[in-house]
Amino acid sequence: MEEKKPISLYLVGTPIGNMSDISQRALETLEKADFIAAEDTRVTGKLLARFGIKKPLISYYEHNMMQRGEVILERLRQGEVCALVSDAGMPAISDPGEMIVKQCIEEGFRVSAVPGPCAMVCALAMSGLSTRRFTFEGFLSTAKNSRREHLLSLKDDTHTLVFYEAPHKLLGTLEDMLEYLGDRKIALVREISKIYEESIQTTLAEAVETYKEKNILGEFVIIVEGAKKKETPALSADDLEEEFNVLIGEGKSKSEAAKELAAKYNMHKRDIYEMFK
């Protein structure tokens, strides 16, 4: 078996609020790395100072990621190890770190993650809405047409929907969701693990009215109930038999016809086959 390459890039999850949430392994990884790539070196500097860690920092964020990405890659080519962090939570999730991960993989560098807090998962767990199946949609576009198209594409999605939103855009986003998705149950979660942590269970319509009058502070995770499943119309045995015979007339075998109808009406193929064999 080929020996594994050493890890070149560590994705280190950092606290989303309470600094005590950082893991021992995260601290050890930051301590051992040759340098740390950070979304905001000032924010990360405070975290490192809190735990007495002194390491070279390089900024890596949306507006410099192409140029700084090459700097990071060149250092990795020289055998150095980088720890990548965001201001809070898991880097590379709705975050520019996604790009450097892709570049590292393309160059054959080994990437690993040191698990840590993630606002999306924490908020979903606190929401009271279904966690069985969900989709993470990140931040909506600021362009009106793109926002509209994005939301309309989700209108019939039955998964729970998870979004991030900044405070100054929250009301507009809630209004757009109400217009394009219709009124639904939602949870608004902010300041997770901080003093003013808040998790509000409400509806889109009620939230719009509330936040028209309320001062909005903090980054939000918006959890939206999925669309209701459309009811399948009741189908009589005669109608089913008629469709079955049409398919047979088209040259399909009984097995093929039963399979097609089973998929169409969410039934068991065997039950249909037994009815008309």
C-alpha positions in Angstrom: 0.0 0.0 0.0 1.3 3.5 -0.9 2.3 5.5 2.1 0.1 8.5 2.8 1.5 11.9 2.2 1.9 14.2 5.2 -0.9 16.7 5.7 -0.2 20.1 4.1 -3.4 22.1 4.9 -5.4 21.8 8.0 -8.9 23.3 8.1 -9.3 24.3 11.7 -12.8 25.0 13.2 -12.7 27.9 15.6 -15.4 29.1 18.1 -18.5 30.9 16.7 -18.9 32.8 20.0 -17.6 31.4 23.2 -13.8 30.9 23.0 -14.0 28.1 25.5 -15.5 26.0 22.6 -12.2 25.6 20.9 -10.9 22.0 21.1 -7.6 20.9 22.4 -6.7 19.4 19.0 -7.4 22.7 17.3 -5.0 24.5 19.7 -2.4 21.8 19.1 -2.8 22.1 15.3 -2.5 25.9 15.4 0.6 25.5 17.6 2.3 23.0 15.3 1.5 24.7 11.9 4.3 26.7 10.2 1.9 29.5 9.5 -1.8 30.4 9.8 -4.0 31.7 6.9 -6.8 33.8 8.4 -9.9 35.5 7.1 -9.1 38.5 9.4 -5.7 38.5 11.1 -6.9 40.8 13.8 -9.7 38.5 14.8 -7.5 35.4 14.7 -4.8 37.3 16.5 -7.1 37.8 19.5 -7.8 34.1 19.6 -4.2 33.1 19.4 -3.3 35.6 22.1 -6.0 34.2 24.4 -4.3 30.8 24.3 -0.7 32.0 24.1 0.0 30.9 20.6 2.5 32.9 18.5 2.5 32.0 14.8 3.0 33.9 11.5 -0.3 35.0 10.1 -1.2 35.6 6.4 -4.6 37.2 5.5 -6.7 35.2 3.1 -10.2 36.5 2.2 -12.6 37.0 -0.7 -10.8 40.0 -2.2 -7.2 38.7 -2.1 -7.7 34.9 -2.3 -6.3 34.6 -5.8 -3.0 36.3 -5.1 -2.7 35.0 -1.5 -3.7 31.5 -2.6 -0.6 31.3 -4.8 1.6 32.5 -1.8 0.1 29.8 0.3 0.6 27.1 -2.4 4.3 28.1 -2.9 4.9 27.7 0.9 3.3 24.3 0.8 5.5 23.4 -2.1 8.5 24.2 0.1 7.2 21.7 2.7 5.5 24.0 5.1 2.2 23.2 6.8 -0.7 25.7 6.9 -3.6 26.0 9.2 -6.6 27.7 7.6 -9.1 29.5 9.8 -12.1 31.7 9.3 -13.3 34.4 11.7 -15.7 31.9 13.3 -16.7 28.3 12.6 -15.6 25.9 10.0 -13.5 27.3 7.2 -14.4 26.6 3.5 -18.2 26.5 4.4 -19.8 29.4 2.5 -16.3 30.9 2.8 -13.4 31.7 0.4 -11.4 28.8 2.0 -13.3 26.6 -0.5 -10.9 27.9 -3.2 -7.6 27.1 -1.5 -8.9 23.6 -0.6 -9.7 23.0 -4.3 -6.3 24.3 -5.4 -4.5 22.1 -2.9 -6.3 19.0 -4.0 -5.5 19.8 -7.6 -1.8 20.0 -6.8 -1.9 16.8 -4.9 -1.5 18.3 -1.4 -3.2 16.4 1.4 -6.0 18.3 3.2 -7.5 17.5 6.6 -10.1 19.0 8.9 -9.9 19.6 12.6 -13.7 19.5 13.6 -15.1 22.5 15.3 -18.3 24.6 15.7 -20.4 25.3 12.7 -23.3 27.9 12.9 -25.3 26.1 10.3 -25.4 22.8 12.2 -25.9 24.3 15.6 -28.8 26.5 14.5 -30.5 23.6 12.7 -30.3 21.5 15.8 -31.8 24.4 17.8 -34.6 25.2 15.3 -37.3 22.7 16.2 -37.7 22.0 12.4 -37.0 18.8 10.7 -33.3 17.8 10.6 -33.9 14.6 8.7 -33.1 16.1 5.3 -32.0 19.7 4.7 -30.2 21.8 2.2 -27.6 24.6 3.0 -28.1 27.6 0.7 -25.6 29.9 2.3 -26.0 33.7 1.6 -28.5 34.8 -1.0 -27.2 37.1 -3.8 -27.6 40.8 -3.3 -28.8 41.1 -7.0 -32.6 41.1 -7.0 -33.1 38.9 -10.0 -30.6 36.3 -8.8 -32.3 36.3 -5.3 -35.7 35.8 -7.0 -34.5 32.9 -9.2 -32.7 31.3 -6.3 -35.8 31.4 -4.0 -38.2 30.3 -6.8 -36.0 27.3 -7.5 -36.5 26.2 -3.9 -40.3 26.8 -3.8 -41.2 23.1 -4.1 -38.2 21.7 -2.2 -39.4 19.6 0.7 -36.1 19.7 2.5 -35.6 22.1 5.4 -33.7 25.1 4.0 -30.8 26.8 5.8 -29.5 30.3 5.0 -27.0 32.7 6.4 -27.8 36.5 6.5 -26.2 39.7 7.7 -28.3 41.9 10.0 -28.7 44.8 7.6 -30.1 42.5 4.9 -32.4 40.4 7.2 -35.7 42.2 6.7 -35.4 42.3 2.9 -34.5 38.6 2.8 -37.5 37.7 5.0 -39.8 39.8 2.8 -38.4 38.1 -0.4 -38.8 34.6 1.2 -42.4 35.4 2.1 -43.1 36.6 -1.4 -41.5 33.7 -3.3 -41.8 30.8 -0.9 -45.1 31.6 0.8 -45.7 31.8 4.6 -43.9 29.0 6.5 -42.6 28.1 9.9 -39.0 29.4 10.4 -36.4 29.7 13.1 -34.1 32.7 13.4 -30.9 31.9 15.3 -28.2 34.4 16.2 -25.3 35.0 18.5 -24.8 31.2 19.2 -22.9 30.5 22.4 -22.7 34.2 23.2 -24.3 36.2 26.0 -27.2 37.3 23.8 -27.8 34.0 22.1 -31.3 33.9 20.6 -33.4 31.3 18.9 -36.9 32.4 17.8 -39.5 30.0 16.4 -42.0 31.9 14.3 -43.4 32.2 10.7 -42.1 34.3 7.8 -45.2 36.6 7.9 -44.8 37.2 11.7 -41.0 37.7 11.3 -41.5 40.4 8.7 -43.8 42.3 10.9 -41.6 41.9 13.9 -38.4 43.1 12.3 -40.0 46.1 10.7 -40.0 47.6 14.2 -37.1 45.8 15.8 -33.5 46.8 15.9 -31.5 44.0 14.2 -28.1 43.0 15.5 -25.9 40.0 14.9 -25.3 37.5 12.1 -28.3 35.3 11.5 -29.0 31.7 10.5 -32.4 31.4 9.0 -34.0 27.9 9.1 -37.1 27.6 6.8 -39.6 24.8 6.8 -39.6 22.8 3.5 -42.5 22.8 1.1 -45.4 20.5 1.9 -45.4 17.2 -0.1 -47.9 17.3 -2.9 -50.6 14.7 -2.4 -50.8 12.0 -5.0 -54.3 11.9 -6.5 -56.3 8.8 -5.6 -56.1 6.2 -8.3 -58.7 3.6 -8.9 -57.9 0.0 -9.8 -59.6 0.5 -13.2 -57.5 3.6 -14.0 -54.4 1.7 -13.0 -55.3 -1.3 -15.1 -56.0 1.1 -18.1 -52.5 2.6 -17.8 -51.0 -0.8 -17.4 -52.6 -2.0 -20.6 -51.5 1.1 -22.5 -47.9 0.4 -21.5 -48.3 -3.2 -22.6 -49.7 -2.0 -25.9 -46.6 0.1 -26.4 -44.5 -3.0 -26.3 -43.4 -3.0 -22.7 -43.2 -6.3 -20.7 -45.5 -6.7 -17.7 -42.4 -6.3 -15.5 -41.4 -3.1 -17.2 -45.0 -1.7 -17.0 -45.3 -2.5 -13.3 -41.9 -0.9 -12.6 -42.9 2.3 -14.4 -46.3 2.6 -12.7 -44.7 1.8 -9.3 -42.3 4.8 -9.7 -45.1 7.1 -11.0 -47.5 6.3 -8.1 -45.0 5.5 -5.3 -46.2 1.9 -5.1 -44.4 -1.4 -4.9 -43.7 -3.0 -8.3 -44.6 -6.5 -7.0 -48.1 -5.3 -5.9 -48.9 -4.0 -9.4 -47.4 -7.0 -11.1 -49.5 -9.3 -8.9 -52.7 -7.4 -9.8 -52.3 -7.8 -13.5 -50.2 -10.9 -14.1 
